[in-house]
């Protein structure tokens, strides 16, 4: 493939994101917290696009603009390259980076929406937003996005700043562990408040049901749910998450074209219908000791593209 157009080049996007985050950190040092958020939001979007370009430039361009697709494929058909919106960006990162779970996606989307409101309306959302309310989640998103490219915060903002941000992330991680411990304790209190007979009956009822009976327990719509023993009450609980990869492991053509695929899912939530333990986000699920990855096989008929009517 020929040299990648600057507009969708990983190095160009990463370099521009570095320039913007440097401006953001300077504004923070000057106590201009509104501009800190503004430049940080712009840096995040560019960093995310660099992560997509790291996989392939086609992931960065607007799929409805065919000239941009030609550019991403190495054919310089235009200088007017159109890239995806922030919303699409974070949705793609959600599927590209397992740790970029629904919590992270929503946090990043909220930052982008505040920026748009700041720039394109009379609202002043940055002024009303305290740093403590968004900063740790912001740096977590940046950290996992950099990791997907084999990079780290040192590469992006320098060793001194990175050390400070890692300390911030460590504090946030401890707070999250404490929050999970509180959820677990609340679930224990609930189940211990019932008689042994009632508890056994609830566990038995849960064992006879599937996740479809408990769809209202989950915060998000997920691709799949699978069974997982509750760490509090031992009842049949459920992990839920989205698919992160698919691999064809067998193809057969005896009775038509069929394929067997192995689908890997990554958990975003856990819910127990008995003690009401509910964990949201990969960090909480991990902190409680659950495995994130789950694989299933599926057999399906191979589907081909329909004819275009030009044969």
C-alpha positions in Angstrom: 0.0 0.0 0.0 1.2 3.5 -0.7 1.9 6.1 2.0 -1.1 6.8 4.1 -2.7 10.2 3.7 -1.8 12.6 6.5 -5.5 13.1 7.5 -5.8 9.4 8.5 -2.2 8.5 9.3 -1.6 7.0 12.8 1.5 9.0 13.4 -0.1 12.3 12.2 -3.2 11.7 14.3 -1.1 10.7 17.3 1.2 13.7 16.9 -1.7 16.1 16.8 -3.2 14.5 19.8 0.1 15.0 21.7 0.1 18.7 20.8 -3.5 19.1 22.0 -3.0 17.2 25.3 0.1 19.3 25.9 -2.1 22.4 25.5 -4.7 20.9 27.8 -2.1 20.2 30.6 -0.7 23.8 30.2 -4.2 25.2 30.7 -4.7 23.0 33.8 -1.4 24.3 35.2 -2.7 27.8 34.7 -6.0 26.8 36.5 -8.0 27.4 33.3 -10.1 24.2 33.8 -12.6 25.0 31.1 -9.9 25.1 28.4 -8.3 22.0 30.0 -11.5 20.1 29.3 -11.7 21.5 25.7 -8.2 20.6 24.6 -8.4 17.3 26.5 -11.6 16.4 24.6 -10.0 17.2 21.2 -6.9 15.2 22.2 -9.1 12.2 23.1 -10.8 12.1 19.8 -7.6 12.3 17.8 -6.0 9.6 20.0 -9.0 7.3 19.4 -8.7 7.9 15.6 -4.9 7.1 15.8 -5.9 3.8 17.5 -8.2 2.9 14.7 -5.6 3.9 12.1 -3.2 1.7 13.9 -5.4 -1.3 12.8 -6.2 0.2 9.4 -6.9 3.7 8.0 -10.2 2.5 6.5 -11.6 2.4 10.1 -11.1 6.2 10.4 -12.9 7.4 7.2 -16.6 8.0 6.6 -17.9 4.8 5.0 -20.6 6.7 3.1 -17.9 8.9 1.3 -16.4 6.6 -1.3 -13.5 9.0 -2.3 -12.3 8.8 1.3 -12.4 5.0 1.2 -10.2 5.1 -1.9 -7.7 7.3 0.0 -7.7 4.9 3.0 -7.0 2.0 0.5 -3.9 3.9 -0.7 -5.5 5.4 -3.9 -5.2 9.2 -3.8 -8.6 10.0 -5.3 -9.2 13.2 -3.3 -7.7 15.6 -0.8 -11.1 16.0 0.8 -10.9 13.2 3.3 -14.0 12.8 5.5 -13.5 11.0 8.8 -16.1 9.5 11.2 -17.9 11.3 13.9 -17.0 11.0 17.6 -20.0 8.9 18.2 -19.0 6.4 15.6 -15.4 6.6 16.8 -16.2 5.5 20.3 -18.6 2.8 19.0 -15.7 1.3 16.9 -13.2 1.5 19.8 -15.8 -0.3 21.9 -15.5 -3.3 19.5 -11.8 -2.9 18.9 -10.5 -2.7 22.5 -12.0 -5.2 24.9 -11.3 -2.9 27.9 -13.1 -0.1 26.2 -16.4 -1.2 27.7 -19.8 0.4 27.7 -18.9 2.5 30.7 -15.9 3.9 29.0 -17.7 4.5 25.7 -20.5 6.4 27.5 -18.0 8.5 29.5 -16.1 9.4 26.3 -19.3 10.2 24.5 -20.4 12.5 27.3 -17.0 14.4 27.1 -17.6 14.8 23.3 -21.1 16.0 23.8 -20.0 18.6 26.4 -17.4 19.8 23.9 -20.0 20.2 21.2 -22.3 22.0 23.5 -19.5 24.3 24.5 -18.5 25.1 20.9 -21.8 25.1 19.2 -24.4 26.5 21.6 -24.9 29.1 24.3 -24.4 26.5 27.1 -21.3 26.5 29.2 -21.1 22.8 30.3 -17.3 22.9 31.0 -17.8 25.7 33.5 -20.3 23.6 35.5 -18.1 20.4 35.4 -15.8 19.7 38.2 -12.5 18.1 37.3 -13.0 15.4 39.9 -16.1 14.3 38.1 -14.4 13.4 34.8 -10.6 13.4 35.0 -9.9 9.9 36.3 -12.3 8.3 33.8 -10.7 10.4 31.0 -7.2 9.2 31.8 -8.4 5.6 32.1 -9.8 5.8 28.6 -6.6 7.4 27.2 -4.5 4.7 28.9 -6.3 1.7 27.5 -6.5 3.4 24.0 -2.7 3.9 24.1 -2.2 0.3 25.2 -4.1 -0.9 22.2 -1.3 0.6 20.1 1.5 -0.8 22.2 2.1 2.6 23.8 1.6 4.1 27.2 1.1 7.5 28.9 4.9 8.1 29.0 4.9 8.1 25.2 2.0 10.5 25.0 2.5 13.1 27.8 6.0 12.5 29.1 7.3 10.6 32.1 6.6 13.3 34.7 3.0 13.9 33.8 2.5 10.2 33.2 3.6 9.4 36.8 1.0 11.8 38.2 -1.7 10.4 36.0 -0.9 6.8 37.0 -1.2 7.8 40.6 -4.6 9.3 39.8 -5.6 6.0 38.1 -4.3 4.0 41.1 -6.4 6.0 43.5 -9.5 5.6 41.2 -8.9 1.8 41.1 -8.8 1.6 44.9 -12.0 3.6 45.1 -13.6 1.2 42.6 -12.5 -1.9 44.6 -14.1 -0.2 47.7 -17.3 0.4 45.7 -17.4 -3.2 44.6 -16.9 -4.3 48.2 -19.9 -2.2 49.3 -22.0 -3.8 46.6 -21.0 -7.3 47.7 -21.7 -6.5 51.4 -25.1 -5.1 50.5 -25.9 -8.3 48.6 -24.8 -10.4 51.6 -27.0 -8.4 53.9 -30.0 -8.9 51.6 -29.6 -12.7 51.3 -28.7 -13.1 55.0 -32.0 -11.3 55.9 -34.0 -14.2 54.4 -34.6 -17.5 56.0 -32.7 -20.6 54.8 -35.9 -22.1 53.4 -36.6 -18.9 51.4 -33.0 -18.7 50.2 -33.0 -22.3 49.0 -36.3 -21.8 47.2 -35.0 -18.6 45.4 -31.8 -20.4 44.4 -33.8 -23.4 43.1 -36.0 -21.1 41.1 -33.1 -19.3 39.6 -31.4 -22.6 38.6 -34.5 -23.5 36.5 -34.5 -20.2 34.6 -32.4 -18.7 31.9 -31.1 -15.2 31.3 -34.0 -14.3 29.1 -36.2 -14.3 32.2 -34.0 -11.6 33.8 -33.4 -9.1 31.0 -34.5 -6.3 33.2 -31.6 -6.9 35.5 -29.1 -5.6 33.0 -28.2 -2.0 32.5 -27.1 -2.3 28.8 -28.2 -4.3 25.8 -25.6 -7.0 25.3 -24.8 -9.4 22.5 -24.9 -12.4 24.8 -25.3 -13.7 28.4 -23.8 -16.7 30.0 -24.1 -18.4 33.4 -21.8 -17.6 36.3 -22.1 -18.6 39.9 -22.8 -15.7 42.2 -19.9 -15.1 44.6 -22.3 -14.0 47.3 -25.2 -16.5 47.4 -23.9 -19.2 45.1 -27.1 -18.9 42.9 -27.0 -19.1 39.2 -26.1 -15.6 38.1 -25.3 -14.2 34.6 -22.4 -12.4 32.9 -23.3 -10.3 29.9 -21.2 -8.7 27.2 -20.5 -8.0 23.6 -18.6 -10.1 21.0 -15.0 -9.1 20.5 -13.8 -11.7 17.9 -15.1 -14.4 15.6 -13.2 -17.2 14.0 -14.3 -19.8 11.5 -13.2 -23.2 12.7 -14.9 -25.5 10.2 -16.7 -25.3 6.8 -18.9 -28.0 5.3 -20.6 -28.2 2.0 -22.4 -31.6 2.1 -25.9 -30.2 2.8 -25.3 -26.7 1.6 -22.6 -24.3 2.7 -22.3 -24.3 6.5 -19.7 -22.9 8.8 -18.9 -23.4 12.5 -17.6 -20.2 14.2 -16.1 -19.6 17.6 -17.3 -16.3 19.0 -15.4 -14.7 21.9 -17.3 -12.4 24.2 -16.1 -10.0 26.8 -18.2 -9.4 30.0 -19.4 -5.9 30.8 -21.9 -6.8 33.5 -22.8 -9.4 36.2 -26.3 -9.8 37.7 -27.7 -12.2 40.3 -31.5 -12.6 40.4 -31.3 -13.9 44.0 -29.2 -11.5 46.1 -29.4 -8.6 43.5 -25.6 -8.2 43.2 -25.1 -6.1 40.1 -21.7 -5.2 38.7 -21.4 -2.8 35.8 -18.2 -2.3 33.7 -15.3 -4.6 33.2 -13.3 -3.1 36.1 -16.1 -4.0 38.5 -16.5 -7.5 37.1 -12.7 -8.1 37.3 -12.5 -6.7 40.8 -15.1 -9.2 41.9 -13.0 -12.0 40.6 -14.9 -13.0 37.4 -13.2 -14.0 34.1 -14.0 -11.5 31.4 -13.7 -13.8 28.3 -16.2 -16.4 27.3 -16.2 -18.4 24.0 -19.1 -20.2 22.3 -19.4 -22.0 19.0 -22.2 -21.5 16.6 -23.2 -23.3 13.4 -24.8 -21.2 10.7 -25.4 -21.2 7.0 -22.8 -19.3 4.9 -24.4 -16.2 3.5 -23.2 -14.7 0.2 -23.7 -11.2 -1.1 -26.9 -10.8 -3.2 -26.6 -10.3 -6.9 -26.3 -6.7 -8.0 -28.3 -7.3 -11.2 -25.4 -6.5 -13.4 -24.4 -10.0 -14.5 
